[in-house]
């Protein structure tokens, strides 16, 4: 009931969304995805080392781990 009355009480905004605003929104979204990718790459070693097997001396059994 409240939702219906809220929708009926709405007035037109008379707003304009130009192409520049759409391109700025796209830039923000792409920048966010790039930032998430960079953060993921920076912390990938920590995440992967958590799942890597270790021998009894505490060294990683992965031969690539020293590289």
C-alpha atoms as one frame of an Amber mdcrd trajectory, in Angstrom:
protein
   0.000   0.000   0.000   2.839   2.374   0.890   4.730   1.475  -2.281   1.704
   2.128  -4.481   1.065   5.509  -2.868   4.765   6.392  -3.152   4.759   5.550
  -6.872   1.600   7.548  -7.472   2.983  10.607  -5.646   6.075  10.733  -7.866
   6.650  13.805 -10.039   8.652  13.823 -13.302  12.322  14.691 -12.743  12.914
  16.491 -16.068  16.508  15.301 -16.018  18.792  14.817 -18.997  21.451  12.126
 -19.286  23.889  13.150 -22.022  26.419  10.846 -23.743  29.241  12.277 -21.621
  27.544  11.041 -18.447  27.153   7.567 -19.919  30.806   7.444 -20.916  31.862
   8.637 -17.449  29.772   5.859 -15.871  31.413   3.332 -18.190  34.871   4.632
 -17.203  34.057   4.281 -13.514  32.876   0.699 -14.008  35.898  -0.283 -16.110
  38.251   1.395 -13.632  36.642  -0.555 -10.805  37.102  -3.834 -12.665  40.746
  -2.945 -13.372  41.327  -2.096  -9.705  39.854  -5.416  -8.602  42.132  -7.192
 -11.101  45.249  -5.388  -9.838  44.389  -6.105  -6.198  43.770  -9.754  -7.089
  47.138  -9.967  -8.823  48.909  -8.362  -5.860  47.418 -10.789  -3.351  47.433
 -13.898  -5.584  50.603 -15.294  -3.971  49.069 -15.120  -0.498  45.905 -16.819
  -1.672  47.698 -19.538  -3.632  50.246 -20.230  -0.879  47.372 -20.906   1.520
  46.287 -23.842  -0.679  49.776 -25.115  -1.597  51.043 -28.362   0.006  54.005
 -28.146   2.352  56.455 -30.875   3.360  57.521 -31.637   6.946  60.213 -28.897
   6.945  57.614 -26.234   6.141  58.939 -25.712   2.596  56.561 -25.640  -0.326
  56.631 -28.756  -2.500  55.965 -26.677  -5.616  59.260 -26.273  -7.581  58.032
 -22.944  -8.956  57.560 -21.483  -5.448  61.160 -20.205  -5.276  60.868 -18.325
  -8.566
